[in-house]
């Protein structure tokens, strides 16, 4: 086996790792890089290999930083299978179409602005979408379902098995087993890929599963140097934010990933509304994608934890209640900008990089009555990260905006395991591991975790750089 790291090496987004085994080439994830616009656009458009040279993709989960560049791979000649859990495939059906739609609409918006700037004597280049809806549609038939705990043969002498990662609906950690060589009588090499490891006790989904023994591990390190606050306090903090902002007559603007985070927030707001702990104010989920993703959740109750199943057993829809409205049409979304508070609007994208959330932020961020509620990790150089870092001025659609709204964070809902949770997750595997590769983390987070893994479990840990290769023998 030979492993080469391309995406999410030394950074958090763009997960993409190349595995050469059994005479074939496999990608573990194919995600979009997110961050500084020009840099990530260049990286996303220019894959480090020809798509036609990849035999198959193994997808850990549906988040766009893990799945979102699959249509570019297809544009570059890939036509092989994409293996994923059934829930992940259903999620990707909506997410890849939505990303393509946003790419097309954002390019259209920026090109219209280009014409206005051109009239003012300022020349900009034409913006082309990274990929189109047609590219996304060409990608979707390539998906093939592989359920949890069902070993699947990839090639002669090479299989993989998926385990529940507890990160989002359908998320998986993967274990690949392959002979070291055709002539060898040694035991198979076992390579584990964590994808994104979730947290115990998160709403809706099950906790991460215990992993089997492995020789090598590709492991995420997003929060390798940090500890989260207790999940138990999240509902109290959410109630305080809603009540505080409603008391000012303001709106709560919530950038949230359409997959996982939006459904968790809806479930918690449902609980607060039932308990009458928040005022009876309108709550809008303004995202056609989130609406479609919520329907996918309804179709996969087999992935739910006990708390979410109780709603179903009681005849309640966990993702629907009286104060909640789902907004699909763009015209209805625009009307929200003229609505006076208090109200809550949850909208994609999670890192504030594209989509309707940018319009809500542009119309809300300069009013001190309002609150922007951050509910997840924000990659470096994203607009969301600048808000978390309390920048006083940010650019939205290229225009400078003063940040006068309250910026609040709900770190407790993070779908990523923190330092302590990662250390506990790896513990059953540690005795068998020969090497650990830390990815999907900023350098300081990865290096902090690497030191702990070495000191606590005496593991050989590497933080690979883009393009770095390793022979797993």
C-alpha positions as CSV (number, residue, x, y, z in Angstrom):
1,X,0.0,0.0,0.0
2,X,1.1,3.5,-0.8
3,X,-0.6,6.6,0.7
4,X,-0.3,10.2,-0.6
5,X,-1.9,13.1,1.2
6,X,-3.3,15.9,-0.9
7,X,-6.3,17.7,0.8
8,X,-6.7,18.4,4.5
9,X,-3.0,18.0,5.1
10,X,-1.9,20.9,7.3
11,X,-5.3,22.4,7.1
12,X,-8.9,21.6,8.0
13,X,-10.9,21.4,4.7
14,X,-10.6,19.7,1.3
15,X,-10.2,16.1,2.6
16,X,-8.5,14.0,-0.1
17,X,-6.1,11.1,0.4
18,X,-4.8,8.9,-2.4
19,X,-4.3,5.2,-1.7
20,X,-2.5,2.9,-4.1
21,X,-3.2,-0.8,-3.3
22,X,-3.9,-4.1,-5.1
23,X,-2.8,-2.5,-8.4
24,X,-5.5,0.2,-8.2
25,X,-5.8,3.8,-7.1
26,X,-8.4,4.9,-4.6
27,X,-9.4,8.3,-3.2
28,X,-10.4,8.5,0.5
29,X,-12.8,11.5,0.2
30,X,-12.8,14.3,-2.4
31,X,-13.8,17.5,-0.6
32,X,-13.8,21.2,-1.4
33,X,-11.1,23.3,0.2
34,X,-12.6,26.4,1.9
35,X,-10.9,29.6,3.0
36,X,-9.2,32.5,1.1
37,X,-11.2,32.7,-2.1
38,X,-8.5,32.9,-4.7
39,X,-6.3,30.2,-3.1
40,X,-9.1,27.7,-2.6
41,X,-10.6,28.3,-6.0
42,X,-7.3,27.5,-7.6
43,X,-6.8,24.4,-5.5
44,X,-10.3,23.1,-6.1
45,X,-10.1,23.6,-9.9
46,X,-6.6,22.0,-10.3
47,X,-6.6,18.4,-9.0
48,X,-3.1,16.9,-8.5
49,X,-4.0,13.9,-10.7
50,X,-6.2,13.0,-13.6
51,X,-9.7,11.8,-12.7
52,X,-9.4,9.0,-15.2
53,X,-6.5,7.6,-13.1
54,X,-8.7,7.0,-10.1
55,X,-10.4,3.6,-9.9
56,X,-12.9,4.3,-7.0
57,X,-13.7,6.8,-4.2
58,X,-14.4,5.8,-0.6
59,X,-16.5,8.6,1.0
60,X,-16.5,9.0,4.8
61,X,-19.5,11.4,4.9
62,X,-21.5,14.0,3.0
63,X,-20.1,17.3,4.3
64,X,-18.9,19.4,1.4
65,X,-15.3,19.6,2.6
66,X,-15.3,15.8,2.2
67,X,-17.6,15.3,-0.8
68,X,-17.9,18.6,-2.6
69,X,-15.3,18.3,-5.3
70,X,-16.5,14.9,-6.7
71,X,-18.1,16.7,-9.7
72,X,-14.7,18.3,-10.5
73,X,-13.2,14.8,-10.4
74,X,-15.8,13.6,-12.8
75,X,-15.2,16.6,-15.1
76,X,-11.6,15.5,-15.1
77,X,-12.4,12.0,-16.4
78,X,-13.4,9.9,-13.3
79,X,-16.1,7.3,-14.0
80,X,-15.6,4.7,-11.3
81,X,-17.7,3.9,-8.3
82,X,-18.2,6.1,-5.3
83,X,-18.8,3.9,-2.2
84,X,-20.7,5.4,0.8
85,X,-23.4,4.5,3.3
86,X,-27.0,4.7,2.1
87,X,-27.7,7.8,4.2
88,X,-24.6,9.6,2.9
89,X,-25.6,8.9,-0.7
90,X,-29.1,10.4,-0.1
91,X,-27.5,13.4,1.5
92,X,-25.0,13.9,-1.4
93,X,-27.8,13.8,-3.9
94,X,-29.1,17.1,-2.5
95,X,-25.8,18.6,-1.4
96,X,-23.9,18.3,-4.7
97,X,-26.8,19.7,-6.7
98,X,-27.1,22.5,-4.2
99,X,-23.4,23.3,-4.4
100,X,-23.5,23.3,-8.1
101,X,-26.5,25.7,-8.0
102,X,-24.8,28.0,-5.7
103,X,-21.6,28.0,-7.9
104,X,-23.7,29.0,-10.9
105,X,-25.7,31.7,-9.0
106,X,-22.7,33.2,-7.3
107,X,-20.9,33.4,-10.7
108,X,-24.0,35.0,-12.2
109,X,-24.1,37.5,-9.3
110,X,-20.4,38.4,-9.5
111,X,-20.5,38.7,-13.3
112,X,-23.4,41.2,-13.1
113,X,-21.4,43.2,-10.6
114,X,-18.5,42.9,-13.0
115,X,-20.5,44.6,-15.7
116,X,-21.3,47.5,-13.3
117,X,-17.6,47.9,-12.3
118,X,-16.7,47.7,-16.0
119,X,-19.0,50.7,-16.7
120,X,-17.1,52.5,-13.9
121,X,-13.8,51.8,-15.6
122,X,-12.8,48.8,-13.4
123,X,-11.9,45.6,-15.3
124,X,-12.4,42.2,-13.7
125,X,-12.2,38.8,-15.2
126,X,-15.3,36.7,-16.0
127,X,-16.1,34.3,-13.1
128,X,-16.8,30.7,-14.2
129,X,-18.5,28.3,-11.7
130,X,-16.3,25.5,-10.4
131,X,-18.8,23.0,-11.8
132,X,-22.4,23.1,-13.0
133,X,-25.6,21.3,-12.2
134,X,-24.9,19.1,-15.3
135,X,-21.6,18.0,-13.7
136,X,-23.3,17.2,-10.4
137,X,-26.0,15.1,-12.2
138,X,-23.3,13.2,-14.0
139,X,-21.7,12.4,-10.7
140,X,-24.7,11.0,-8.8
141,X,-25.2,7.7,-10.7
142,X,-21.7,6.7,-9.7
143,X,-22.6,6.3,-6.0
144,X,-22.9,2.7,-4.7
145,X,-24.3,2.0,-1.2
146,X,-22.3,0.0,1.3
147,X,-24.0,-0.4,4.7
148,X,-22.3,-0.3,8.1
149,X,-20.5,-3.6,9.0
150,X,-20.9,-5.1,5.5
151,X,-17.3,-5.9,4.3
152,X,-17.0,-4.8,0.6
153,X,-14.4,-6.1,-1.8
154,X,-12.6,-3.3,-3.7
155,X,-10.1,-5.5,-5.5
156,X,-8.5,-9.0,-5.2
157,X,-7.1,-9.1,-1.7
158,X,-8.5,-5.7,-0.7
159,X,-11.7,-5.1,1.3
160,X,-13.1,-2.3,3.4
161,X,-15.7,-2.0,6.2
162,X,-17.6,1.1,7.5
163,X,-18.2,1.9,11.2
164,X,-20.5,4.7,12.5
165,X,-18.4,7.8,13.1
166,X,-21.2,9.6,15.1
167,X,-20.4,12.9,13.3
168,X,-23.5,13.4,11.0
169,X,-26.2,11.2,9.6
170,X,-24.5,8.3,7.7
171,X,-20.9,9.3,8.6
172,X,-18.4,6.6,8.7
173,X,-14.9,5.6,9.8
174,X,-13.4,3.1,7.4
175,X,-11.1,0.1,7.8
176,X,-9.3,-1.2,4.7
177,X,-7.7,-4.7,4.8
178,X,-5.2,-5.7,2.1
179,X,-2.3,-8.2,1.7
180,X,1.1,-6.5,1.8
181,X,2.1,-8.4,-1.4
182,X,0.8,-11.3,-3.5
183,X,3.7,-13.5,-2.4
184,X,3.5,-12.6,1.3
185,X,2.2,-14.9,4.0
186,X,2.0,-12.1,6.5
187,X,-1.2,-10.9,8.0
188,X,-3.2,-8.3,6.0
189,X,-2.3,-4.6,6.4
190,X,-5.1,-2.8,8.1
191,X,-5.5,0.9,7.3
192,X,-8.2,2.9,9.2
193,X,-9.5,6.3,8.1
194,X,-11.4,8.2,10.8
195,X,-13.2,10.6,8.5
196,X,-14.6,13.1,11.1
197,X,-15.0,11.6,14.5
198,X,-18.2,12.8,16.3
199,X,-19.0,13.4,19.9
200,X,-21.0,11.4,22.5
201,X,-24.4,12.6,23.4
202,X,-25.0,14.9,20.4
203,X,-28.7,15.3,19.4
204,X,-30.2,13.0,16.8
205,X,-27.4,10.6,15.9
206,X,-25.7,7.7,17.6
207,X,-22.4,8.0,19.4
208,X,-19.2,7.0,17.6
209,X,-18.5,3.3,17.5
210,X,-15.5,1.5,19.0
211,X,-13.1,0.8,16.2
212,X,-11.3,-2.5,15.6
213,X,-7.5,-3.0,15.6
214,X,-5.5,-1.4,12.8
215,X,-1.8,-1.0,11.7
216,X,-2.1,2.5,10.3
217,X,-4.6,5.3,11.0
218,X,-5.4,8.5,9.2
219,X,-7.0,10.6,11.9
220,X,-8.7,14.0,12.0
221,X,-7.3,16.6,14.4
222,X,-9.7,19.5,14.1
223,X,-9.9,20.1,17.8
224,X,-6.7,18.3,18.8
225,X,-5.6,21.1,21.0
226,X,-9.0,22.1,22.5
227,X,-11.6,20.9,24.9
228,X,-15.4,21.5,24.3
229,X,-17.8,22.6,26.9
230,X,-20.2,20.0,28.2
231,X,-23.0,19.2,25.7
232,X,-25.5,19.2,28.6
233,X,-25.3,23.0,28.9
234,X,-26.1,23.7,25.2
235,X,-29.8,24.0,25.5
236,X,-29.5,26.6,28.4
237,X,-27.0,28.7,26.4
238,X,-29.3,28.6,23.3
239,X,-32.3,29.7,25.4
240,X,-30.3,32.6,26.8
241,X,-29.2,33.8,23.3
242,X,-32.8,33.7,22.0
243,X,-34.2,35.4,25.0
244,X,-31.5,38.1,25.2
245,X,-31.8,39.0,21.5
246,X,-35.6,38.9,21.5
247,X,-35.6,41.2,24.5
248,X,-33.8,43.8,22.3
249,X,-36.2,43.3,19.4
250,X,-33.5,41.8,17.3
251,X,-33.1,38.9,15.0
252,X,-30.9,35.8,15.6
253,X,-29.0,34.9,12.4
254,X,-27.6,31.4,12.5
255,X,-25.1,30.2,9.9
256,X,-25.5,26.4,10.1
257,X,-24.4,23.5,8.0
258,X,-27.5,22.2,6.3
259,X,-26.5,18.6,7.3
260,X,-26.5,17.8,10.9
261,X,-26.2,21.2,12.6
262,X,-29.5,22.6,11.3
263,X,-31.4,19.5,12.4
264,X,-29.8,19.6,15.8
265,X,-30.8,23.3,16.3
266,X,-34.3,22.6,15.1
267,X,-34.6,19.7,17.6
268,X,-33.3,21.9,20.5
269,X,-35.6,24.8,19.6
270,X,-38.5,22.3,19.4
271,X,-37.6,21.2,23.0
272,X,-37.4,24.8,24.2
273,X,-40.7,25.8,22.6
274,X,-42.4,22.7,24.1
275,X,-41.1,23.7,27.5
276,X,-42.0,27.4,27.0
277,X,-38.5,28.5,27.7
278,X,-38.3,30.8,24.8
279,X,-40.9,33.4,23.5
280,X,-43.3,32.4,20.8
281,X,-41.3,34.1,18.0
282,X,-41.0,32.9,14.3
283,X,-38.2,30.5,13.5
284,X,-37.2,30.2,9.9
285,X,-35.0,27.6,8.3
286,X,-34.1,29.5,5.1
287,X,-32.4,26.9,3.0
288,X,-33.9,24.7,0.3
289,X,-31.0,22.3,1.0
290,X,-31.7,22.1,4.7
291,X,-35.3,21.4,3.9
292,X,-34.3,18.5,1.6
293,X,-31.7,17.3,4.1
294,X,-34.3,17.3,6.9
295,X,-36.4,15.0,4.7
296,X,-33.5,12.7,4.3
297,X,-33.2,12.5,8.1
298,X,-36.8,11.5,8.3
299,X,-36.1,8.7,5.8
300,X,-33.2,7.3,8.0
301,X,-34.5,6.8,11.5
302,X,-32.3,3.8,11.8
303,X,-29.4,6.2,12.3
304,X,-31.2,8.1,15.2
305,X,-30.3,7.9,18.9
306,X,-32.8,7.0,21.6
307,X,-33.7,10.7,22.3
308,X,-34.7,11.4,18.7
309,X,-36.6,8.1,18.4
310,X,-38.8,9.1,21.4
311,X,-40.3,11.9,19.3
312,X,-41.2,9.4,16.6
313,X,-42.6,7.0,19.2
314,X,-44.8,9.8,20.6
315,X,-46.2,10.6,17.1
316,X,-44.2,13.9,16.9
317,X,-42.1,15.1,14.0
318,X,-38.7,16.0,15.7
319,X,-38.1,18.5,12.9
320,X,-41.4,20.3,12.8
321,X,-43.4,22.4,15.3
322,X,-45.8,25.4,15.3
323,X,-43.3,28.3,15.4
324,X,-41.1,26.7,12.7
325,X,-41.3,27.6,9.0
326,X,-39.1,26.2,6.2
327,X,-38.3,28.6,3.4
328,X,-37.7,27.2,0.0
329,X,-38.3,30.0,-2.6
330,X,-35.8,32.8,-3.0
331,X,-38.6,35.4,-3.1
332,X,-39.7,34.3,0.4
333,X,-36.1,34.4,1.6
334,X,-35.8,38.0,0.5
335,X,-39.0,39.0,2.4
336,X,-37.2,38.0,5.6
337,X,-34.9,41.0,5.2
338,X,-37.8,43.3,5.5
339,X,-39.3,41.5,8.6
340,X,-38.9,43.2,11.9
341,X,-37.6,41.2,14.9
342,X,-37.6,39.3,17.0
343,X,-37.2,36.1,15.0
344,X,-34.6,33.4,14.3
345,X,-33.3,32.5,10.9
346,X,-31.1,29.5,10.3
347,X,-29.4,29.5,6.9
348,X,-26.5,27.8,5.1
349,X,-23.6,27.8,4.5
350,X,-22.0,26.9,7.8
351,X,-18.8,28.9,7.3
352,X,-20.6,31.9,5.8
353,X,-18.8,31.5,2.5
354,X,-21.8,31.3,0.0
355,X,-25.5,31.0,-0.3
356,X,-28.4,32.8,1.4
357,X,-26.6,33.4,4.7
358,X,-24.5,36.1,3.1
359,X,-27.6,38.1,2.3
360,X,-28.9,37.7,5.8
361,X,-25.6,38.8,7.3
362,X,-25.4,41.8,4.9
363,X,-28.8,42.9,6.2
364,X,-28.3,42.2,9.9
365,X,-24.6,42.6,10.8
366,X,-24.6,46.4,11.3
367,X,-27.5,46.5,13.7
368,X,-26.5,46.1,17.4
369,X,-29.9,44.6,18.3
370,X,-29.2,41.5,16.3
371,X,-27.1,38.4,17.1
372,X,-25.0,36.2,14.8
373,X,-24.9,32.8,16.5
374,X,-22.0,30.7,15.4
375,X,-22.6,27.0,15.8
376,X,-19.6,25.1,14.5
377,X,-16.0,25.2,13.4
378,X,-14.9,28.0,11.1
379,X,-11.9,27.4,8.9
380,X,-9.1,29.9,8.6
381,X,-9.8,32.9,6.3
382,X,-13.5,32.2,6.1
383,X,-16.0,35.0,6.8
384,X,-17.3,32.8,9.7
385,X,-13.8,32.7,11.2
386,X,-13.4,36.5,11.0
387,X,-16.7,36.9,12.9
388,X,-15.5,34.4,15.6
389,X,-12.3,36.4,15.9
390,X,-14.4,39.6,16.4
391,X,-13.2,41.5,13.4
392,X,-14.8,45.0,13.5
393,X,-15.1,45.2,9.7
394,X,-15.7,42.4,7.2
395,X,-16.4,42.2,3.5
396,X,-19.6,40.6,2.3
397,X,-20.0,40.4,-1.5
398,X,-16.9,42.5,-1.7
399,X,-18.4,45.4,0.3
400,X,-17.0,46.5,3.7
401,X,-19.5,46.1,6.5
402,X,-19.2,47.2,10.2
403,X,-19.8,44.4,12.7
404,X,-22.1,45.9,15.3
405,X,-24.3,42.8,15.9
406,X,-23.6,40.6,18.9
407,X,-21.4,37.6,17.9
408,X,-22.1,34.6,20.1
409,X,-20.8,31.0,19.8
410,X,-22.5,27.7,20.6
411,X,-19.3,25.6,20.7
412,X,-21.1,22.8,22.5
413,X,-22.8,21.7,19.3
414,X,-19.6,21.0,17.5
415,X,-19.8,17.7,15.6
416,X,-16.1,17.1,16.0
417,X,-14.6,15.2,18.9
418,X,-12.4,17.4,21.1
419,X,-8.9,16.5,22.4
420,X,-10.1,14.3,25.2
421,X,-12.7,12.6,23.1
422,X,-10.2,11.9,20.3
423,X,-7.8,10.4,22.9
424,X,-10.5,8.1,24.2
425,X,-11.7,7.2,20.7
426,X,-8.2,6.0,19.6
427,X,-7.5,4.1,22.9
428,X,-8.8,0.7,21.8
429,X,-6.7,0.9,18.6
430,X,-3.5,2.2,20.1
431,X,-1.9,-1.1,21.0
432,X,-1.9,-2.3,17.4
433,X,-1.0,1.0,15.6
434,X,2.3,1.3,13.9
435,X,1.8,4.8,12.7
436,X,-0.8,7.6,12.9
437,X,-1.2,10.3,10.2
438,X,-2.9,13.5,11.6
439,X,-5.0,15.4,9.0
440,X,-7.9,17.8,8.9
441,X,-6.5,20.2,11.5
442,X,-4.6,23.4,11.6
443,X,-0.9,22.9,12.4
444,X,-1.0,23.9,16.0
445,X,-4.0,21.6,16.7
446,X,-2.4,18.6,15.0
447,X,1.0,19.1,16.6
448,X,-0.6,19.4,20.1
449,X,-2.5,16.1,19.5
450,X,0.6,14.4,18.1
451,X,2.6,15.1,21.3
452,X,-0.2,13.7,23.4
453,X,-0.6,10.6,21.3
454,X,3.2,10.0,21.6
455,X,3.4,10.7,25.3
456,X,0.2,8.7,26.3
457,X,0.3,5.8,23.9
458,X,3.9,5.9,22.6
459,X,2.6,6.2,19.0
460,X,4.6,7.1,16.0
461,X,2.7,10.2,14.7
462,X,3.2,12.2,11.5
463,X,1.6,15.4,10.4
464,X,1.9,15.0,6.6
465,X,2.2,17.9,4.1
466,X,0.4,18.1,0.7
467,X,1.9,15.7,-1.8
468,X,3.8,13.6,0.9
469,X,3.8,9.9,0.3
470,X,4.3,6.9,2.6
471,X,4.7,3.2,1.9
472,X,2.7,1.0,4.3
473,X,4.6,-2.2,4.5
